[in-house]
Amino acid sequence: MSPANPFVIENLDTFDPDVVFLDGRDQVVVAVRITPVFGQIDLDLLCAVIDIANEREFALARESPFRDEWMLCVFEAFEED
């Protein structure tokens, strides 16, 4: 069995922000599950991923739904002034 892709986030238990939001990256693209149970939209996981990204100095730049159960998110590193 192959290891889980760190850029596909199905729950917080398997999400490793140290692997995804590395220093030196300008942009990160992740897929976050938004319909975990019976097709009901649940944005709690998405909000948690955004909060963690912000703590690590990445901002949500763009997002797009994918196949009714995923949200593709593009995070960009904060600009240094």
Summary of the structure (lengths in Angstrom):
residues: 81
radius of gyration: 12.7
end to end distance: 44.7
largest distance: 45.4
contacts: 182
relative contact order: 0.23
helix: 20%
strand: 35%
